[in-house]
Amino acid sequence: MPELPEVETYRRILERHATGKTIAAVSVRDAGVLAGVTSRALSGALRGRTVMGARRHGKIVFADLGPGPWLVLRFGMTGDLVPLGAGEEPRFARVVLRFLEGGGLAYTDARKFGSLALAVSPEAYLASGRIGPDVLAVAPAAFAREAARRRAPIKAVLLDQALLAGVGNLYADEALFQAGIHPATPASRIDAAGLSSLHAVVRRVIARAVAIEADWSRLPRRWLLPWRDAGGPCPHCGSPLRRLRIGGRTSVFCPSKQRRRR
């Protein structure tokens, strides 16, 4: 599932392959991925526009098309952005952009949980969706202050996009593992120093994943993620990893390293 590091790679793909190019054609192969806009309206809004750049906030990419609406890309569980050569079209292409200068980009999404939309501005879109600050930008003290008010499990708090935009299920597990915090621990039971420390770990984990372009084969073997889907053992102590459902999501943790606070 694309989380902030994966989505940052998509932003870079958009920036690398589209900046300075003019959209000559828009082909909507499946209108089911459009949110709040019709195929005709999307084509009309994009065709003839020049891509000026790309921004990312949390798990959302915004394409700057100069004066007028921005293109909003959300990737859900299986979304991707694929550069195209002449005549190419990948499997599960839902929307295809072709450039006047040649080539193009395809928004692909096998399960169609992602979406494309238009917005007046990134700020307006984020405010309307009550999306909080990007995890790489929020101050530790602000996170600790807000999290301390929550009685929900700390794992659920980390996944709350109104508090920290960009943290997903997998990297939340990694951060809690590295911080030695049980995912079911109520956030209000963690002191301010512990919450600030956790925030620093979250940022470090995300930044490292961004630096390696979300290539899991390059993750440190002492991290949880390379062992998470294999069912363990813990790369630190060798204990069997355990699974727990929190807020409808599967959490993987080490019961020895991450003891539950009661």
URJO-V982207 format. One record per residue. N is the residue number from 1. PSI is psi in whole degrees, -180 to 180 (999 if undefined). Layout:
BEGIN
N_PSI + N_PSI
END
This chain:
BEGIN
1_127 + 2_125 + 3_-171 + 4_-49 + 5_-40 + 6_-43 + 7_-33 + 8_-35 + 9_-36 + 10_-40 + 11_-43 + 12_-37 + 13_-45 + 14_-45 + 15_-43 + 16_-40 + 17_-8 + 18_-24 + 19_131 + 20_-3 + 21_152 + 22_133 + 23_114 + 24_-32 + 25_146 + 26_120 + 27_114 + 28_107 + 29_-26 + 30_106 + 31_-6 + 32_-16 + 33_0 + 34_138 + 35_111 + 36_18 + 37_144 + 38_165 + 39_-44 + 40_-42 + 41_-39 + 42_-47 + 43_-43 + 44_-35 + 45_-28 + 46_-35 + 47_130 + 48_-6 + 49_148 + 50_132 + 51_119 + 52_-20 + 53_-176 + 54_142 + 55_151 + 56_140 + 57_116 + 58_-123 + 59_25 + 60_139 + 61_136 + 62_126 + 63_122 + 64_116 + 65_26 + 66_-156 + 67_133 + 68_-170 + 69_154 + 70_151 + 71_130 + 72_126 + 73_123 + 74_142 + 75_-5 + 76_-134 + 77_-34 + 78_16 + 79_156 + 80_165 + 81_120 + 82_121 + 83_145 + 84_143 + 85_-180 + 86_128 + 87_-3 + 88_146 + 89_116 + 90_165 + 91_146 + 92_22 + 93_123 + 94_-37 + 95_133 + 96_129 + 97_131 + 98_139 + 99_148 + 100_-33 + 101_-3 + 102_156 + 103_-172 + 104_-171 + 105_142 + 106_132 + 107_115 + 108_150 + 109_101 + 110_-44 + 111_-5 + 112_41 + 113_-10 + 114_-175 + 115_157 + 116_140 + 117_174 + 118_148 + 119_149 + 120_-41 + 121_160 + 122_-41 + 123_-43 + 124_-41 + 125_-45 + 126_-40 + 127_-41 + 128_-30 + 129_4 + 130_47 + 131_129 + 132_-171 + 133_152 + 134_139 + 135_-29 + 136_-6 + 137_-24 + 138_143 + 139_142 + 140_-42 + 141_-38 + 142_-42 + 143_-48 + 144_-41 + 145_-45 + 146_-42 + 147_-34 + 148_-20 + 149_-10 + 150_134 + 151_-8 + 152_159 + 153_143 + 154_-31 + 155_-44 + 156_-36 + 157_-42 + 158_-31 + 159_-5 + 160_107 + 161_-15 + 162_-19 + 163_-50 + 164_105 + 165_125 + 166_-21 + 167_129 + 168_-178 + 169_-44 + 170_-48 + 171_-24 + 172_-43 + 173_-43 + 174_-44 + 175_-43 + 176_-37 + 177_-49 + 178_-31 + 179_-11 + 180_34 + 181_130 + 182_134 + 183_-23 + 184_0 + 185_127 + 186_135 + 187_-35 + 188_-15 + 189_-5 + 190_129 + 191_171 + 192_-41 + 193_-40 + 194_-39 + 195_-41 + 196_-39 + 197_-41 + 198_-43 + 199_-41 + 200_-38 + 201_-44 + 202_-48 + 203_-39 + 204_-42 + 205_-48 + 206_-45 + 207_-39 + 208_-42 + 209_-38 + 210_-42 + 211_-32 + 212_14 + 213_39 + 214_28 + 215_102 + 216_-22 + 217_-16 + 218_6 + 219_147 + 220_140 + 221_-12 + 222_-4 + 223_162 + 224_-40 + 225_-41 + 226_-19 + 227_-9 + 228_-52 + 229_-19 + 230_-8 + 231_23 + 232_-174 + 233_174 + 234_129 + 235_-8 + 236_-50 + 237_-10 + 238_-2 + 239_149 + 240_133 + 241_151 + 242_160 + 243_147 + 244_139 + 245_123 + 246_119 + 247_32 + 248_3 + 249_148 + 250_126 + 251_137 + 252_133 + 253_167 + 254_116 + 255_-21 + 256_-43 + 257_-32 + 258_80 + 259_141 + 260_134 + 261_132 + 262_999
END
